[in-house]
Amino acid sequence: MLRKNLLLAFLGLTAGTGLCAQGEKSPVSLQYDVNGVANVSLEDLVFDGEGTWNPETGLLTTTAGGWTLTLYLDNEDFSNVGYINVATDESTDKGYACLVNDVQVIAPDGKGAGGGWYSSWRSANYAAQWSGDTENPKRTYQQLCPTAARYVFNGKADQGGVGAMVIQSITVVKNLLKAYPGNETSLNALPRLKNDGNFNFTEEEANGTWNMGVVTDIFYGASSSVQGWPSYCDLTGYDELRVYLPKDNNVGVRCWFCTAEHNGDNSSNDNLYVPIVKQNDDGRDYASVDLAEVRAECGGKAHLIGMKTEVGGSTVVNDIIAVDYSKTEVDYVLNGSGEYTEGMKAAMADTKATVIDATGLSNAVPMALVSVNPNCLFLVSDATKLSNEKNVVVKGEDGTYTCANLALEGGYAFRTPYAFTATSASVKKTMPASGFATFVSPFEVSVADGCKAFNLTGVDNNDMVVGEETATLAANAPALLSGNGEYGFTATGVEVTATPQSLVNGILTASYADGAMAPKGSYVLQTQAEGTAFYKVQEDGKQRVTPFTAYLSLPEAAGVNVRSIGIGFSEDGTTGISAVADGMVGTAAVYDLQGRKMESLAKGINVVKYSDGSVKKVIIK
């Protein structure tokens, strides 16, 4: 590594006096924890300028002129860093007289990007999207400096040229992509509503404090004085507010809510309801607020203004979420961007996940989300967020949903809580060696070439369950298929309805779910020693129904009570399923076309003579 990449050369500052040795230090590599937070050792900072710096106490004093604190980095990957948090000791009188001008990330080639901040006495987050690119001000420092050789704080004395501050900690926080259970929503994904001057909160507040994973006293709100800021997050429709805290936390967190009387005068704490939450001693990693109690205190509303620690305290908050116990539409809700958390990895590995709400993604570059379930739908409001080629459902401004390419596979779970239009839709079905399978499609589709489909309708006088061949499969209507190999059932411009609770067609009942069970007394299609047939289910909870397949449920009026029901095709294009039981009409004999008696049905055309004297040709594939 070229040492010239690590030279301190900012603003032509002269070396100052201090307790820390001046000049360069060996570059460091940041070590991130599971929450994406890396703690910077104050011992690794190099001070330069007018004044003194004591890394043991974090005390920085300045006289006339400017100063810098530089962290030399081993060409660190900053492409996914969200912000840098500087926590200062706000309980002291040191800091008001010291103004931080800007913070810079410097690339190995000497180019950099930076952004300003105000008084350094206040703990601060230096956000990702800073100024510094005159051609494109919206570019983030990650785009300008994806690799960092050093991180620099530039400051100068204020108020007469003398100042001091105590730095408690500096943490670098990565962007993380988090997944929450479907009934949970990160507060970072919810809008803050702004006062229009008459306390009509209708306009989204553009900026808000969001300090996660760092030591601070302010976690959520829109000002350092959260209790006096005229904006709020509407949690009225939620049941619980959860504040995720470290296990050893003993600092209370105040949650500021508007009361029913809270109008006009937003500066009076008497018009606020402030529950204090602390870590629960029951193994949970969060403290909670019962929002029903908040609504009772606040005129039926739960308008959260902000969150702070108790006076004089600081702590770490890992996340803040709102919970709606009744919400069941989606399996997971995503928020943020960047590296996967363990929760995100678990969501992508969940075979039962069918709908993932990705509207909370904040990535600037399209990304691909890959679930272990190939039928999982990803819901977005901005199609540019994802680069997935299939199963992305876009919610339009008019409230309707569309999907450019719906591509499903039989055998994997599927569900949609919303109706949507699919420009292109397909379901892949692989037939077993027996040549028979049950099947259901969530959209109307023509039967694939080389395959036959039958709607099973009832029972005839010979206890034969019969059906009619069909060229079109209705949406959510299970049928019996005959064929070999793999088939693609495709359609264009189809309407996909919200998945109904019951998928019934004639005497077949289907399921798209992973883990569905056929009830006792029903029949499932299997290949056993006797051959391929519908075999009776003897116990509840024992026979799994594979997604996109069906079981046979005969009405009591059919009077069928047999171990198995075989499958055969007659020459007239109908299907007959023969039932055999003691005391009922059964098979008396089976012959081939040459009239030779056989012990059982064989592949090809069979001549079946029944005990009532009737004869029928049955084709076995």
Buried (B, 14 or more C-beta within 10 A) or exposed (E): EEEEBBEBEBBEBEEBEBEBEBEBBEBBEBEBEEBBBBBBEBEBBBBBBBBBBBBEEBBBBBBEBBBBBBBBBEBBBBBBBBBBBBBBBBEEEBBBBBBBBBBBBBBBEEEBBBBEBEBBBBBBBBBBBBBBBEEEEEBBBBBBBBBBBBBBBBBBBBEEEBBBBBBBBBBBBBBBBBBBBBBBBBBBBBEBBBBEEEEEBEEEBEEBBBBBBBBBBBBBBBBBEBBBBBBBBBBEEBBBBBBBBBEEBEBBBBBBBBBEEBEEEBEEEEBBBEBEBBBEEEEEBBBBBEBEEBBEBBEEBBBBBBBBBBEEBBBBBBBBBBBBEEBEBBBBBBBBBBEBBEBBEEBBEBEBBBBBBBBBBBBBEEBEBEBEBBBBBBBBBEBEBBEBEBBBBBBEEEEEBBBBBBBBBBBBBBBBBBEBBBEBBBBBBEBEEBBBBBBBBBBBBEBBEEBBBBBBBBBEEBBBBBBEBBEEBBBBBBBBBBBEEEBEBBBEEBEBEBBEEEBBBBBBBBBBBBEBBBBEBBBBBBEEEEBBBBBBBEEEEEBBBBBBBBBBBBEEEBEBEBBBBBBBBBEEEBBBBBBBEEEBBBBEEBBEEEEEEEEEBEEEBBBBBBEEEEEBBBBBB
